Amino acid sequence: MADHEPVNIREFEALARERLDPVFYDYFASGAQDEVTVRANEAAFTRLTLVPRILRGVAPPRLGVTLLGDETSMPIMLAPTAFHRLAHPDGERETARAAAKAGVTLIAAMLSTVAIEDVAAEARKVAPDPSLWFQLYVQPDLAITEAIVRRAESAGCGALVVTVDSPALGRNERGDRNDFHDLPPGIRCENLQGLTGADEPGSVRQVVLSPEISWTHLDRLREITDLPIVLKGVLHPEDARLAVERGVDALIVSNHGGRQLDTTPPTIDRLPLIADAVDRRVPVLLDSGVRRGTDVVKALALGANAVAIGRPAVWGLAAAGEDGVTAVLRLLRRELENALTLCGADSPRSLGRDLVQAARC
């Protein structure tokens, strides 16, 4: 990996940047337009402080949680990120083995460069019953959506994570500057091969993003599958309430890592509003900006059941494949255990909002 294993996520990113093609690094690191939201996601965590409790006499923290029936080793999952073979030749195969080894949920991306069947097979080499979910962009053509869902079901995925913040593609200026519009030869979106209208061999974007996608499409998705449905990209509490009323099984508070609409608010700032709107009726997850175990504690205290990491896993993958992703997850686990202990908490469930307060300037 390096002369010494990185000691934090920023060092993993620095190592990944050294090893990645600069165009590919820009693809993973960049966001929309001025990248205001990319920066704000991380900065927002630093504006929150932790107020620890003392002399609690607690046992060492227990990190295991259950999400939609899946038992996981800690409240950190891998968010769906596209094109892992740009970071490592074996791509999502390496990521899947690392997630299974760590006992965490992997949300496999629809725009994966390894087919979902192969991702699942790799995970099962490590664990007999890995926690594997599938991220989906609902397509205007229901037949295409159904074909993809059937593949996810057959592969043993335990939930569908529907990305709902993408009625159009965010404007990525780094990508435009690099003229990055086609995947390298031999790399393609494997889950979309053979589907009408979605099988251009090298295009970076092979999904149809449509502003016409609506709650009606979600109702149709419910009709074709019994898998739990998770909405990813919820920032407004009214949307959260509507989702619960329509039978959605979980929500992910997300701004797509700052890659869609620039200047959207940081997810940690929106989390308490969404948690209040949901009122514990379904699990609430959070992604975008998590880089430290203390970030995880803040999110859990403010109402999240778990968090998901995207770029940190990619940095680990680029740094050292499966071993790099494993090291990232091990690092965050240690940081989370340490932060919980120092806060006087014996589990994620014992955290409350009184633990977190805004920093005074």
Secondary structure, DSSP 8 states (H G I E B T S, - for coil): --SS--SSHHHHHHHHHHHS-HHHHHHHH--STT-HHHHHHHHHHHTEEE---------S----EEETTEEESSSEEE---S-GGGTSTTTHHHHHHHHHHHT--EEE-TT-SS-HHHHHHHHHHH-SS--EEEEE---SSHHHHHHHHHHHHHTT---EEEE-S-SS----HHHHHHT--B--TT---GGGTT-TT---SSBS--S---TT--HHHHHHHHHH--S-EEEEEE--HHHHHHHHHTT--EEEE--GGGTSSTT---HHHHHHHHHHHHTTSS-EEEESS--SHHHHHHHHHTT-SEEEESHHHHHHHHHHHHHHHHHHHHHHHHHHHHHHHHHT-SSGGG--GGGEEE---
